[in-house]
Amino acid sequence: MKIIYNNIIPFRGFVAVNLFCILFVRNNVILTDEIINHESIHKRQIRELLYVFFYLFYFIEWVLKLFKYGLNSYRNISFEREAYTNDGDLMYLGKRKRFAFLKYL
């Protein structure tokens, strides 16, 4: 995964963001194995949904969850729930089934 350090992307409050399988990281962040694993899970999700559908699904789910979770909607998106639940398991991607994020809906 290509990694780009900068001060613009992601916005303040976030340490990294995966855009089209390129990882943008804040300059002052030290990437841990957990962060890399988290973003690698997103990379797998993005590829499964052929890039555009991932971002479309992500945005629609975020908007719908705004009504139920408000400011916490981001952490309740199925893609994020899968990634946060499994980012500490560095072997997760080796055993992950395709479209595993669906069980987190």
Secondary structure, 3 states (H helix, E strand, C coil): CEEEEECCCCCCCCCEEEECCEEEEECCCCCCHHHHHHHHHHHHHHHHCCCHHHHHHHHHHHHHHHHHHHHHCHHHCHHHHHHHHHCCCCCHHHHCCCCHHHHHC
